[in-house]
Amino acid sequence: MANGILGRRGHPQLNRNGELKHLLTVEGLLRPVLMHILDTATQFVGVNDADVKKVPLLRGKSVFNLFFENSTRTRTTFEIAAARLSADVLNLNINASSTSKGETLLDTIGNLSAMHADLFVVRHAQSGAPYLIAEHCAPHVHVINAGDGRHAHPTQGLLDMYTIRHHKGEFQNLTVAIVGDILHSRVARSDIHALTTLGVPEVRAIGPRTLLPEGLEQLGVRVFHDMDEGLRDVDVIIMLRLQNERMSGALLPSAAEYFKYYGLTPARLALAKPDAIVMHPGPMNRGVEIDSAVADGPQSVILEQVSFGIAVRMAAMSIVAATHG
């Protein structure tokens, strides 16, 4: 669905002046746009450390969190980010809403637009749903994709880039490994597009054949099925959760078998550069994709990702909300 909308309407995220009106995907956005979001987020990191954690940029604006799929970290950090921008935040209880009574998605969006919403934060199990909403919502409404199916998770990708830049500086000299269930991961897709756009010279995908999609090489990614080989001398390791809820059929022998070959242990981490950082979008399956000694160890920046996520989401919302037309 998403690719169809992109092909039909050009780039639905930008207005006629090339400014970011919606944030639906990292794919197709130019490096200066991504850097502008990261630079803006830097300003908001200080807000989160201040005694008064508020700036008035979205005062009088209404942000509607529309989560048609379960979430803890993403929904909560969007809610915190909007509140710190002084917006009025409304969380729609989807299970109790009209969509569960048969109302279509677009009817729901039409009704919410009529309630003078200014910004929709949307998570949906259907790939492309945020595009559909952006295409049909009122002209003054902005849409941020908080994750759609297997397709994209742009703010997670951007907070990952922020975390990498915070610890490693420039992107141009890095080797980054993404490990695990890339086939079902919208985070992996967003990370790959962001890393290549920002100029990372080597992006590696590590995982069993059953969990790696076809066509990764066409995106400029080096594919490894041997984890030890793939981790050698990398600067950044991004671990992914096994998404059992999206799997159909027997793609894996067992959790124990997976950990044996693709779990990040201290011994495997030692194959990377000594100052390598370890990331994970959460929620983690300890003892399946990552050892607790690594997750809680000195090279882990997993909790920092969550903190930086607030600043990055503040940046994304403030940028799109300031764009007209």
C-alpha positions as CSV (number, residue, x, y, z in Angstrom):
1,M,0.0,0.0,0.0
2,A,2.7,2.5,1.0
3,N,4.7,2.1,-2.2
4,G,1.5,2.6,-4.2
5,I,0.8,5.9,-2.5
6,L,4.4,7.0,-2.9
7,G,4.2,6.2,-6.6
8,R,0.9,7.8,-7.2
9,R,1.4,11.1,-5.3
10,G,5.1,11.8,-5.4
11,H,6.5,12.4,-1.9
12,P,3.5,12.7,0.4
13,Q,5.6,13.9,3.4
14,L,6.7,17.2,1.9
15,N,4.8,20.3,1.0
16,R,5.4,22.3,-2.3
17,N,8.5,24.0,-0.7
18,G,10.1,20.7,0.2
19,E,9.4,21.1,3.9
20,L,8.4,18.2,6.1
21,K,4.6,18.2,6.6
22,H,4.2,14.6,7.7
23,L,6.8,12.1,8.9
24,L,5.8,8.7,7.4
25,T,9.1,7.1,6.6
26,V,12.8,7.8,6.5
27,E,13.0,6.3,3.0
28,G,13.3,9.0,0.4
29,L,14.1,11.9,2.8
30,L,17.4,13.7,2.0
31,R,20.3,13.9,4.4
32,P,19.7,17.6,5.2
33,V,16.2,16.8,6.4
34,L,17.4,14.0,8.6
35,M,20.2,16.1,10.0
36,H,17.7,19.0,10.7
37,I,15.6,16.6,12.9
38,L,18.7,15.3,14.7
39,D,20.1,18.9,15.3
40,T,16.7,20.0,16.5
41,A,16.5,17.1,18.9
42,T,19.9,18.2,20.4
43,Q,18.2,21.4,21.6
44,F,15.4,19.4,23.3
45,V,17.8,17.1,25.2
46,G,18.5,20.1,27.4
47,V,14.8,20.6,28.1
48,N,14.5,17.1,29.4
49,D,17.3,17.7,31.8
50,A,15.9,21.1,33.1
51,D,13.9,21.6,36.3
52,V,10.9,22.9,34.2
53,K,10.5,20.4,31.3
54,K,8.3,22.5,29.1
55,V,8.6,24.7,26.0
56,P,5.6,26.5,24.5
57,L,6.1,25.4,20.8
58,L,2.8,23.5,20.6
59,R,0.7,25.5,23.1
60,G,-2.9,25.4,21.9
61,K,-2.3,22.5,19.6
62,S,-4.1,19.1,19.9
63,V,-2.1,15.9,19.5
64,F,-4.1,12.7,19.1
65,N,-2.3,9.5,19.8
66,L,-4.0,6.8,17.6
67,F,-2.5,3.5,18.5
68,F,-4.3,0.7,16.7
69,E,-1.6,-1.7,17.9
70,N,-0.1,-2.2,21.4
71,S,2.8,-0.1,22.5
72,T,4.4,1.0,25.7
73,R,7.7,2.9,25.0
74,T,6.6,4.5,21.8
75,R,3.2,5.7,23.0
76,T,4.5,6.9,26.3
77,T,7.5,8.8,24.9
78,F,5.2,10.5,22.3
79,E,2.8,11.4,25.1
80,I,5.7,12.9,27.1
81,A,7.2,14.7,24.1
82,A,3.8,16.3,23.2
83,A,3.3,17.4,26.8
84,R,6.8,18.9,27.1
85,L,5.9,20.9,23.9
86,S,2.9,22.2,25.8
87,A,0.4,20.5,23.5
88,D,-3.0,19.1,24.6
89,V,-2.6,15.3,24.3
90,L,-5.5,12.9,23.7
91,N,-5.0,9.2,23.8
92,L,-7.7,7.3,21.8
93,N,-8.7,4.0,23.3
94,I,-8.9,2.1,20.1
95,N,-10.4,-1.1,21.6
96,A,-13.3,1.0,22.9
97,S,-13.6,3.3,19.9
98,S,-15.9,3.2,16.9
99,T,-13.5,1.3,14.8
100,S,-14.1,-1.8,16.9
101,K,-17.8,-1.2,16.1
102,G,-17.3,-1.3,12.4
103,E,-16.5,2.3,11.6
104,T,-13.9,2.6,8.8
105,L,-10.4,4.0,9.4
106,L,-11.1,7.0,7.2
107,D,-14.5,7.7,8.9
108,T,-12.7,7.7,12.3
109,I,-10.0,10.1,10.9
110,G,-12.7,12.4,9.4
111,N,-14.5,12.6,12.8
112,L,-11.3,13.3,14.7
113,S,-10.3,16.0,12.2
114,A,-13.7,17.6,12.8
115,M,-12.7,17.8,16.5
116,H,-9.9,20.2,15.4
117,A,-7.0,17.8,15.8
118,D,-3.7,19.3,14.7
119,L,-1.4,16.3,14.7
120,F,-2.1,12.5,14.5
121,V,0.5,10.1,15.9
122,V,-0.5,6.8,14.3
123,R,0.6,3.2,14.9
124,H,-1.2,0.5,12.9
125,A,-0.7,-3.2,12.1
126,Q,-1.4,-2.5,8.4
127,S,1.6,-1.3,6.3
128,G,0.7,2.0,4.7
129,A,-2.1,3.0,7.0
130,P,-0.4,6.3,8.0
131,Y,0.0,7.2,4.3
132,L,-3.8,6.6,3.8
133,I,-4.5,8.9,6.8
134,A,-2.1,11.6,5.5
135,E,-3.7,11.5,2.1
136,H,-7.3,11.9,3.4
137,C,-7.0,14.0,6.6
138,A,-7.8,17.7,6.7
139,P,-5.2,20.0,5.1
140,H,-4.1,21.5,8.4
141,V,-3.5,18.1,10.1
142,H,0.0,16.6,10.3
143,V,0.7,12.8,10.6
144,I,3.6,11.1,12.2
145,N,4.0,7.3,11.7
146,A,4.7,5.6,15.0
147,G,5.1,2.2,13.2
148,D,3.1,0.6,10.5
149,G,3.1,-3.2,10.0
150,R,6.5,-4.4,8.7
151,H,7.0,-1.2,6.8
152,A,8.5,1.7,8.7
153,H,9.2,3.2,12.2
154,P,10.8,6.5,11.3
155,T,11.1,8.0,14.8
156,Q,12.8,4.9,16.1
157,G,15.2,5.0,13.2
158,L,15.9,8.7,13.9
159,L,16.4,8.1,17.7
160,D,18.8,5.3,16.8
161,M,20.7,7.7,14.5
162,Y,20.8,10.3,17.3
163,T,22.2,7.7,19.8
164,I,24.9,6.7,17.3
165,R,25.9,10.3,16.6
166,H,25.9,11.1,20.3
167,H,28.4,8.3,21.0
168,K,30.4,8.1,17.7
169,G,30.3,11.6,16.2
170,E,30.3,11.5,12.4
171,F,28.6,8.6,10.5
172,Q,31.2,8.5,7.6
173,N,33.7,6.1,9.3
174,L,31.4,3.6,10.9
175,T,30.5,-0.1,10.4
176,V,27.1,-0.9,11.8
177,A,25.6,-4.4,12.3
178,I,21.9,-5.0,12.5
179,V,21.3,-8.5,14.0
180,G,18.2,-10.8,14.0
181,D,14.7,-10.7,12.7
182,I,15.1,-8.2,9.9
183,L,12.4,-9.8,7.8
184,H,9.6,-8.6,10.1
185,S,11.3,-5.5,11.5
186,R,10.1,-2.0,10.5
187,V,12.9,-0.7,12.8
188,A,15.5,-2.4,10.6
189,R,14.1,-0.9,7.5
190,S,14.1,2.6,8.9
191,D,17.6,2.1,10.3
192,I,19.0,0.8,7.0
193,H,17.5,3.8,5.0
194,A,18.7,6.3,7.6
195,L,22.2,4.8,7.9
196,T,22.8,4.7,4.2
197,T,21.4,8.3,3.7
198,L,23.6,9.6,6.4
199,G,26.7,8.2,4.8
200,V,27.6,5.1,6.8
201,P,30.0,3.2,4.5
202,E,29.2,-0.3,5.8
203,V,25.9,-1.6,7.0
204,R,25.7,-5.3,7.8
205,A,22.7,-7.5,8.2
206,I,23.2,-10.6,10.4
207,G,20.7,-13.4,10.8
208,P,19.4,-16.8,9.7
209,R,18.3,-17.1,6.0
210,T,14.7,-17.5,7.1
211,L,14.7,-14.1,8.9
212,L,16.5,-12.0,6.3
213,P,14.4,-10.5,3.4
214,E,15.5,-10.7,-0.2
215,G,17.0,-7.6,-1.8
216,L,19.1,-6.3,1.1
217,E,22.2,-6.2,-1.1
218,Q,20.3,-3.8,-3.4
219,L,20.1,-1.4,-0.4
220,G,23.8,-1.4,0.0
221,V,23.8,-3.9,2.9
222,R,26.4,-6.7,3.4
223,V,24.6,-9.9,4.5
224,F,26.1,-12.4,7.0
225,H,24.7,-15.7,8.2
226,D,27.6,-16.3,10.6
227,M,27.3,-14.0,13.5
228,D,30.9,-14.2,14.6
229,E,32.1,-13.2,11.1
230,G,29.5,-10.4,10.9
231,L,30.4,-8.8,14.2
232,R,34.1,-8.6,13.6
233,D,35.4,-5.0,14.1
234,V,32.0,-3.3,14.0
235,D,31.4,0.1,15.8
236,V,27.7,-0.3,16.5
237,I,25.5,-3.4,17.1
238,I,21.7,-3.0,16.8
239,M,20.0,-6.1,18.1
240,L,16.4,-6.8,17.1
241,R,13.5,-8.5,18.9
242,L,12.2,-11.8,17.5
243,Q,8.7,-10.8,16.4
244,N,6.9,-14.1,17.0
245,E,3.5,-12.4,16.5
246,R,4.4,-11.6,12.9
247,M,5.8,-15.0,12.0
248,S,3.9,-17.5,10.0
249,G,5.2,-21.1,9.9
250,A,8.3,-22.6,11.5
251,L,10.9,-19.9,10.8
252,L,13.0,-20.8,13.8
253,P,13.9,-24.1,15.5
254,S,13.6,-22.8,19.1
255,A,14.5,-19.8,21.3
256,A,17.5,-21.7,22.8
257,E,18.7,-22.7,19.3
258,Y,18.4,-19.1,18.2
259,F,20.4,-17.8,21.2
260,K,23.1,-20.4,20.5
261,Y,23.8,-19.0,17.0
262,Y,22.5,-15.4,17.1
263,G,22.4,-14.3,20.7
264,L,24.7,-11.4,21.7
265,T,26.9,-12.8,24.5
266,P,30.0,-11.1,26.1
267,A,32.2,-13.4,24.0
268,R,30.6,-12.3,20.7
269,L,30.6,-8.7,21.8
270,A,34.4,-9.0,22.2
271,L,34.7,-9.6,18.4
272,A,33.5,-6.0,17.8
273,K,35.7,-3.0,18.4
274,P,36.5,-2.4,22.1
275,D,34.4,0.8,22.1
276,A,31.5,-0.7,20.2
277,I,28.0,0.3,21.5
278,V,25.1,-2.1,21.8
279,M,21.5,-1.0,21.0
280,H,18.1,-2.6,21.0
281,P,14.7,-1.0,20.2
282,G,12.9,-3.0,22.9
283,P,11.2,-4.9,24.3
284,M,14.1,-7.2,24.8
285,N,14.0,-11.0,25.1
286,R,16.8,-11.6,27.5
287,G,18.4,-15.0,26.9
288,V,17.0,-15.1,23.4
289,E,18.6,-12.3,21.3
290,I,20.7,-10.8,24.0
291,D,22.5,-11.9,27.2
292,S,21.7,-9.9,30.4
293,A,25.4,-9.3,31.0
294,V,25.5,-7.4,27.6
295,A,22.1,-5.7,28.0
296,D,23.1,-4.3,31.4
297,G,26.8,-3.9,30.6
298,P,29.0,-0.8,30.1
299,Q,28.7,-0.9,26.3
300,S,24.9,-1.0,26.3
301,V,23.2,2.3,25.4
302,I,19.7,0.8,25.4
303,L,18.2,3.1,28.1
304,E,19.8,6.1,26.5
305,Q,17.9,5.3,23.4
306,V,14.6,5.6,25.3
307,S,15.7,9.0,26.8
308,F,16.8,10.4,23.4
309,G,13.6,9.1,21.9
310,I,11.7,11.8,23.8
311,A,13.9,14.6,22.3
312,V,13.7,13.1,18.8
313,R,9.9,12.9,19.0
314,M,9.7,16.5,20.3
315,A,11.8,17.5,17.3
316,A,9.7,15.6,14.8
317,M,6.4,17.0,16.1
318,S,7.7,20.6,16.4
319,I,9.1,20.5,12.8
320,V,6.0,19.1,11.1
321,A,3.6,21.3,13.1
322,A,5.4,24.4,12.0
323,T,5.0,23.5,8.3
324,H,2.1,24.9,6.3
325,G,0.6,23.8,3.0
